[in-house]
Amino acid sequence: MKILFIHQNFPGQYKHLAPLLARQGHQCVALTLRVKEPGWWQGVRLLPYKLRDRSAQNVHPWLVDLDSKVTRAEGCLAGAIELQKAGFSPDLILAHHGWGEPMFLRDLWPEARMGLYCELYHLSDYPHNNFDAEFEKPSLITQLKLRLKNLNNHLHFPFATAGISPTWFQANTFPAEFRDKITVSHDGIDTRSAVPDPDVRLSIPGKVDVTRNDEVITFVNRNLEPYRGYHRFMRALPRLLKERPRAQVLIVGGDEVSYGARAPDGKTWKQIFIDEVRGQIPDADWARVHYLGRIPYDQFLQLLQVSRLHVYLTYPFVLSWSLMEAMSIEAAIVANDVDPVRELIDHDVHGRLVDFFDTDSLVREVCALLDDAEARARLGKAARQRIVTQYDLDDICLPRQLEWVSSLTR
């Protein structure tokens, strides 16, 4: 079978599925912005597409999101036309349509089946609006803009054979006429790599050198920003450092923005909240706070393995892989009590849950778990068991994804 993958940052969510399909003998090709020249990756032919240079034009500000998606779709279509001229016509198109790229591909290949990676349908109220009043000002205009972001979903689903979502929370954001076509199956966690290691040492020259003998508190974002609770963690930091005089706090994340609005006045959210709390923290305590930026995956696993307690905070949004990897490593976790997190963690079974906005509860639960080795071990083992039995890459998730791919062609 000829399979075409569409993902602007390929492999993305197809990291494991695409190579497996290639090993099974399928002819796999990926159109992506990630590469500049044609190449190969684990049996998948990588082909770049380009965005056309455009002169400035007036676009209604509410349509900027759709305009950018049509621009990507046009570039992807041009790459697909060249692929067609070279004699390639896919039987199946597997696409993450969140950036608009596959919008016109069924017009080019009407006989191809299309499976969409359904990451999110934007709801104009909770959970995608009116959660954090500090950064989200409820208004009719905001609701209308969010509704318009779904134009991309509506342009794709009439041509889709079916969809797949990694969590029930994400799938259930879609309206019924879409939801009925969506299978829930996570991308999968490599539980053979994400394992506890009592002898681990995380050593990053000039930044940190810790082992399991140290009291390590970890906090991870792709980018440090309010959508992932960075501001709530920072506001708890002065008390945490005071109450845990031996704790080393390791913070991972970049300075950019993955989700919500950019920080004002050219600043970064990272620095804004450092500036907010720094005056409350003595220099000796601040020396125990280590910003690691973005780190390689092997060091990221070591970070979770060395963690005595991991804090995970998020808006009601797409769940982070880092939470599931921390669970697989048997980390003791304090997270906030929102729908996507409750899908993974039952309170005091797989971790402890607190209110996103309750700083006192966050500090209290962190300190209580740091003082209770038996509870940490109990929660960590239950957390790993949930990941192994429900989200394991090789035994659970990849077989489900393969069955979904097979169903697309039936």
Protein Blocks (a to p, Z undefined) as FASTA:
>chain_A
ZZddddfkbgkjmlmmmmmmmmnopacddddfkbmbdcdeehiacddddddddddddddf
klmmmmmmmmmmmmmmmmmmmmmmnopacfbdcddfknommmmmmmmmmmbccddddfbc
cdfbdfkgoklmmlmccdfklmmmmmmmmmmmmmmmmmpfbdcdfbfklmmmpcfklmmm
pccddebiafklmccdfkbccddehiaccdfkbccdddddfbdcfklommmmmmmmmmmm
mmmmmbccddeddfbdfklccdehhiafklmmmmmmmmmpcfklmmmpccebjadfklmm
mmmmmpmbdcdddddddddfklmmmmmnopacdddddfklmmmmcghkloccddfklmkl
mmmmmmmmmmmmklmmmmmmmmmmmmmmmmgfklmmmmmmmmmmmmmmZZ
